[in-house]
């Protein structure tokens, strides 16, 4: 059994369980949020996610790639350059991630971000 398949239960009936098996955890939602504007290199993502280790970021990105949420493009040059972007499936999650962001900002007493057009366009 592949590592990415380990957390996926065949008998999952609940759609919420299925969704959270793909995007649950501490970092996946944050990766999706940080890739909302397009392509980012590995180092850029790492700087956007304070507290994440290189090993954990690599693991999260591999799982997301296996689930079809991000694509990885490796440029064969020295030093190697790797870029990540959301797939169409990953982009479908943006409205929900942005709604979570707005909810979190409200709970923290912060001003809402001006991204409702993207949220409303996808819902």
Secondary structure as UniProt FT lines:
FT   TURN            3..7
FT   TURN            10..11
FT   HELIX           15..23
FT   HELIX           28..34
FT   TURN            35..37
FT   STRAND          40..41
FT   HELIX           42..48
FT   TURN            50..51
FT   HELIX           54..66
FT   TURN            67..68
FT   STRAND          70..75
FT   STRAND          81..86
FT   HELIX           88..92
FT   HELIX           94..107
FT   TURN            108..109
FT   HELIX           116..122
//
